[in-house]
Amino acid sequence: MPELPEVETVRRGLAPWLEGARIEAVTVNRPDLRFPFPAGLKEALEGQTILSVGRRAKYLLIALSNGKTVLSHLGMTGSWRFAEHGIDKPPRYYEVEPVPKHDHLFWTISHPQHGRSHLIYADPRRFGFIDLYYDVSESPYLKGLGPEPLGNDFNAAAMAASFAGKKAPIKAALLDQRVVAGLGNIYVAEALHRAHILPTVLAGRLVTPKGKPKPVLEDLAQAVRQVLIEAIEVGGSTLRDFRNAEGGSGYFQHRFAVYDREGEPCPTPLCTGAIERIVQSGRSTFFCPACQKKF
């Protein structure tokens, strides 16, 4: 499932073409995706101007001139693309092979600079969903989310406050969207490796008895930011289904240090370990037992 870098890549690809555009017509080709389309979606969109394309955690947020916001989650195979064109200077590109039966939603839009085009939402497995809100902060999907990992509110002190007394493994704690929003399996594994923390370490062990962050939490906060920034710069990671708004694939998978590298040498300088895989909460965890520590 796309994580923060993949969704941010899609947002950046869509924003220049959508912001300021007027939605002239909407076609809905089926009643539902993972959930039913919101009642009155077509009527709520047609005639509106798109004010902004934002992101919160793993959700795209498209703000309209009538005060409503479209919330989009891509699920496993959801994608937004334009029928007529890619994005200016696409960093990664491949020839899209659309399958009409998977194109579930069409917007005809008119942009003051780019002219008319058609925005398509496709989703072969239909695990994604779209919702509509007057006050998007009231969305149950956004309520209770933790800080954005690239924002100022995410830091060692904030993690210490969340981790104090916790007996959950640090990997599970970071995947908790109430602790930090938008992180998923791939980038948590990569960040823990950069910070040299074993994924099985109890989160509470990284906090002092007085509730202060141990120095390793400073390293972890920086590692999370670095991994996400690098991934966004190269368009995210492509594993099976992810495609960006150009139809292109991300490149960060070529920089994985541990994820999906079981049995391969650890890339940490001077480390002689090999990457291992375990299962935590039903999901694969990759790490180096030599340079990642127990604390």
VEXGUDREN-8206 format. One record per residue (C-alpha): residue number from 1; x, y, z; chain. Coordinates in Angstrom, 2 decimals. Layout:
N
  pos       xx       yy       zz  unit
  NUM        X        Y        Z     A
...
This chain:
295
  pos       xx       yy       zz  unit
    1     0.00     0.00     0.00     A
    2     1.40     3.43    -0.87     A
    3     3.01     5.21     2.06     A
    4     3.62     8.91     2.64     A
    5     6.32     9.39    -0.06     A
    6     4.19     7.73    -2.73     A
    7     1.10     9.79    -1.86     A
    8     3.16    12.98    -1.68     A
    9     4.60    12.17    -5.12     A
   10     1.08    11.84    -6.51     A
   11     0.05    15.11    -4.83     A
   12     2.97    16.99    -6.36     A
   13     2.19    15.55    -9.77     A
   14    -1.48    16.54    -9.63     A
   15    -1.25    19.98    -8.00     A
   16     0.08    22.06   -10.95     A
   17    -2.63    20.70   -13.25     A
   18    -5.55    20.77   -10.83     A
   19    -5.12    23.89    -8.69     A
   20    -7.13    26.66   -10.31     A
   21    -8.95    24.28   -12.66     A
   22   -12.73    24.19   -12.98     A
   23   -14.50    20.82   -12.90     A
   24   -16.83    20.89   -15.89     A
   25   -18.27    17.39   -15.75     A
   26   -18.00    14.22   -13.66     A
   27   -18.74    10.65   -14.72     A
   28   -19.04     7.87   -12.12     A
   29   -18.85     4.43   -13.73     A
   30   -19.76     2.26   -10.74     A
   31   -21.47     2.74    -7.37     A
   32   -18.52     1.88    -5.18     A
   33   -14.86     1.16    -4.63     A
   34   -13.89    -0.20    -1.22     A
   35   -16.88     1.79     0.04     A
   36   -19.76     3.38    -1.91     A
   37   -19.04     6.71    -3.55     A
   38   -20.48     9.58    -1.48     A
   39   -24.07    10.46    -2.27     A
   40   -24.26    13.50    -4.52     A
   41   -20.57    13.34    -5.48     A
   42   -21.18    14.31    -9.10     A
   43   -23.38    17.28    -8.18     A
   44   -20.96    18.45    -5.48     A
   45   -18.01    18.50    -7.90     A
   46   -19.43    19.87   -11.14     A
   47   -18.94    23.59   -11.58     A
   48   -16.44    23.90    -8.74     A
   49   -12.92    25.29    -8.89     A
   50   -10.12    23.28    -7.31     A
   51    -8.42    25.48    -4.73     A
   52    -5.65    23.17    -3.55     A
   53    -4.34    19.62    -3.60     A
   54    -3.05    18.63    -0.18     A
   55    -2.07    15.56     1.79     A
   56    -2.56    14.36     5.35     A
   57    -0.80    11.14     6.25     A
   58    -1.63     8.76     3.37     A
   59    -4.69    10.67     2.17     A
   60    -5.00    13.12    -0.74     A
   61    -7.16    16.16     0.01     A
   62    -8.65    18.15    -2.89     A
   63   -10.25    21.40    -1.68     A
   64   -13.10    22.89    -3.71     A
   65   -14.52    26.39    -4.03     A
   66   -17.84    25.34    -2.43     A
   67   -16.02    24.60     0.82     A
   68   -16.06    20.83     0.37     A
   69   -12.97    18.62     0.32     A
   70   -12.52    15.37    -1.59     A
   71   -10.57    12.79     0.43     A
   72    -8.89    10.06    -1.61     A
   73    -7.10     6.94    -0.39     A
   74    -5.33     4.91    -3.07     A
   75    -5.55     1.53    -1.39     A
   76    -3.37    -1.09    -3.06     A
   77    -3.86    -0.24    -6.73     A
   78    -5.60     3.12    -6.97     A
   79    -4.16     5.80    -9.22     A
   80    -5.00     9.24   -10.61     A
   81    -3.86    10.03   -14.15     A
   82    -4.63    12.36   -17.01     A
   83    -5.99    10.94   -20.26     A
   84    -4.20    13.41   -22.52     A
   85    -0.81    14.03   -21.00     A
   86     1.75    13.27   -18.37     A
   87     3.33    15.83   -16.09     A
   88     5.90    18.42   -17.20     A
   89     9.39    16.90   -17.12     A
   90     8.33    13.61   -15.52     A
   91    11.21    12.16   -13.46     A
   92    10.12     8.57   -14.09     A
   93     7.87     7.52   -16.94     A
   94     6.47     4.42   -18.51     A
   95     3.84     3.94   -21.16     A
   96     0.50     3.61   -19.40     A
   97    -1.63     0.67   -20.50     A
   98    -5.06     1.65   -19.19     A
   99    -7.74    -1.00   -18.88     A
  100   -11.10     0.77   -19.38     A
  101   -12.99    -1.49   -16.97     A
  102   -10.73    -0.26   -14.14     A
  103   -11.39     3.44   -14.84     A
  104   -14.09     4.23   -12.30     A
  105   -14.22     8.04   -12.10     A
  106   -13.70    10.75   -14.76     A
  107   -13.39    14.51   -14.25     A
  108   -13.45    16.84   -17.23     A
  109   -11.50    19.88   -16.11     A
  110   -10.56    23.22   -17.61     A
  111    -7.40    24.94   -16.39     A
  112    -6.67    28.63   -17.14     A
  113    -3.14    27.77   -18.31     A
  114    -3.28    24.13   -19.40     A
  115    -6.71    24.06   -21.00     A
  116    -9.09    21.13   -20.96     A
  117    -8.11    17.63   -19.84     A
  118    -9.61    14.55   -18.26     A
  119    -8.61    13.26   -14.84     A
  120    -9.20     9.55   -14.29     A
  121    -9.26     7.51   -11.10     A
  122    -8.51     3.84   -11.79     A
  123    -8.36     1.00    -9.28     A
  124    -8.18    -2.64   -10.43     A
  125    -8.64    -4.15    -6.97     A
  126   -10.92    -1.37    -5.70     A
  127    -9.28    -1.20    -2.26     A
  128    -9.09     2.58    -2.48     A
  129   -11.93     4.91    -1.59     A
  130   -13.16     8.47    -2.04     A
  131   -15.12    10.55     0.45     A
  132   -16.46    14.10     0.60     A
  133   -16.57    16.52     3.55     A
  134   -17.59    20.06     4.39     A
  135   -15.14    19.98     7.30     A
  136   -12.44    17.47     6.46     A
  137   -11.04    17.68     9.99     A
  138   -14.20    15.82    11.05     A
  139   -13.31    12.84     8.87     A
  140   -12.95     9.68    10.97     A
  141    -9.90     8.83     8.87     A
  142    -8.08    11.99     9.96     A
  143    -9.23    12.27    13.57     A
  144    -6.59    11.23    16.08     A
  145    -3.71    11.17    13.62     A
  146    -0.29    11.96    15.02     A
  147     2.06    14.65    13.70     A
  148     3.33    14.68    10.15     A
  149     6.86    13.20    10.20     A
  150     8.19    16.05     8.05     A
  151     6.62    18.72    10.24     A
  152     7.98    20.57    13.25     A
  153     5.70    18.70    15.66     A
  154     7.49    15.41    15.01     A
  155    10.62    15.16    17.13     A
  156    12.31    13.09    19.81     A
  157    10.36    14.73    22.62     A
  158     7.03    13.96    20.94     A
  159     8.04    10.33    20.44     A
  160     9.17    10.07    24.06     A
  161     5.77    11.31    25.23     A
  162     4.07     8.62    23.13     A
  163     6.51     5.83    23.97     A
  164     6.79     6.28    27.74     A
  165     5.80     3.03    29.42     A
  166     4.96     1.32    26.15     A
  167     5.76    -2.37    25.88     A
  168     5.05    -2.53    22.16     A
  169     8.04    -3.08    19.84     A
  170     9.42     0.12    18.38     A
  171     8.37    -0.92    14.88     A
  172     4.73    -1.34    15.96     A
  173     4.86     1.97    17.82     A
  174     6.03     3.82    14.70     A
  175     3.33     2.18    12.59     A
  176     0.70     3.48    15.01     A
  177    -0.81     6.40    13.08     A
  178    -1.67     8.10    16.39     A
  179     2.06     8.40    17.11     A
  180     3.18     9.63    13.68     A
  181     1.06     9.95    10.55     A
  182     1.86     8.36     7.22     A
  183     4.61     5.88     8.06     A
  184     4.34     2.33     6.77     A
  185     6.26    -0.91     6.78     A
  186     8.95     0.02     4.25     A
  187    10.07     3.37     5.62     A
  188     9.91     2.30     9.26     A
  189    12.28    -0.59     8.47     A
  190    14.66     1.73     6.63     A
  191    14.58     4.41     9.36     A
  192    15.22     1.91    12.16     A
  193    18.22     0.59    10.26     A
  194    19.66     4.08     9.80     A
  195    19.17     4.81    13.49     A
  196    20.70     1.38    14.37     A
  197    17.70     0.26    16.42     A
  198    16.42    -3.31    16.39     A
  199    12.74    -3.40    15.40     A
  200    11.99    -5.68    18.37     A
  201    13.19    -3.21    21.02     A
  202    10.38    -2.12    23.31     A
  203     9.47     1.50    22.58     A
  204     9.52     2.36    26.28     A
  205    13.19     1.44    26.52     A
  206    14.07     4.47    24.40     A
  207    12.71     6.82    27.05     A
  208    14.42     7.75    30.35     A
  209    12.71     7.10    33.72     A
  210    11.87    10.83    33.77     A
  211    10.11    10.61    30.42     A
  212    12.85    12.27    28.40     A
  213    14.01    10.93    25.04     A
  214    17.23     8.96    25.03     A
  215    19.77    10.23    22.46     A
  216    18.84     7.41    20.08     A
  217    15.39     8.95    19.64     A
  218    17.07    12.06    18.20     A
  219    18.80     9.77    15.72     A
  220    15.50     8.08    14.92     A
  221    13.65    11.35    14.28     A
  222    16.37    12.43    11.88     A
  223    16.45     9.02    10.19     A
  224    12.69     9.10     9.57     A
  225    12.96    12.54     7.98     A
  226    15.95    11.62     5.85     A
  227    14.38     8.44     4.52     A
  228    11.12    10.19     3.63     A
  229    12.81    13.17     1.98     A
  230    15.06    10.92    -0.11     A
  231    12.12     8.75    -1.14     A
  232    10.04    11.77    -2.20     A
  233    12.95    13.14    -4.22     A
  234    13.03     9.99    -6.38     A
  235     9.27     9.49    -6.63     A
  236     8.72     6.96    -3.86     A
  237     9.12     3.19    -4.10     A
  238     7.55     0.89    -6.66     A
  239     6.51    -2.51    -5.34     A
  240     4.07    -4.28    -7.66     A
  241     1.33    -1.71    -8.10     A
  242     2.35     1.83    -7.18     A
  243     2.38     4.38   -10.01     A
  244     2.64     8.15    -9.68     A
  245     0.42    10.71   -11.38     A
  246     2.50    10.49   -14.56     A
  247     2.05     6.76   -14.79     A
  248     5.69     6.44   -13.70     A
  249     7.29     4.27   -11.08     A
  250     9.34     5.39    -8.12     A
  251    13.04     4.63    -7.70     A
  252    13.61     4.46    -3.96     A
  253    13.43     0.65    -3.98     A
  254    16.91     0.74    -5.51     A
  255    18.14     2.42    -2.32     A
  256    16.66    -0.04     0.17     A
  257    19.19    -0.92     2.83     A
  258    17.16    -3.69     4.48     A
  259    13.64    -3.95     3.08     A
  260    13.17    -7.08     0.95     A
  261    16.93    -7.82     1.12     A
  262    16.91   -10.94     3.29     A
  263    20.26   -12.73     3.21     A
  264    22.12    -9.90     1.52     A
  265    25.09    -8.10     3.14     A
  266    24.30    -5.11     5.32     A
  267    25.32    -1.91     3.48     A
  268    26.41    -0.11     6.67     A
  269    30.15     0.68     6.35     A
  270    32.34    -1.82     8.24     A
  271    29.32    -3.94     9.22     A
  272    29.76    -7.65     8.51     A
  273    26.15    -8.63     9.16     A
  274    23.53    -9.91     6.76     A
  275    19.91    -8.80     6.52     A
  276    17.40   -10.99     8.33     A
  277    13.63   -11.23     8.13     A
  278    11.11   -11.86    10.90     A
  279     7.35   -11.48    11.08     A
  280     5.81    -8.91    13.41     A
  281     2.04    -8.56    13.64     A
  282     1.69   -10.52    10.43     A
  283     4.06    -8.31     8.44     A
  284     7.62    -8.87     7.30     A
  285    10.33    -7.00     9.17     A
  286    13.83    -6.66     7.72     A
  287    16.86    -5.67     9.80     A
  288    20.56    -6.23    10.42     A
  289    21.20    -8.09    13.70     A
  290    24.82    -6.90    13.71     A
  291    24.51    -3.11    13.59     A
  292    20.99    -2.59    14.91     A
  293    21.04    -2.61    18.71     A
  294    18.83    -3.72    21.62     A
  295    19.28    -0.71    23.91     A
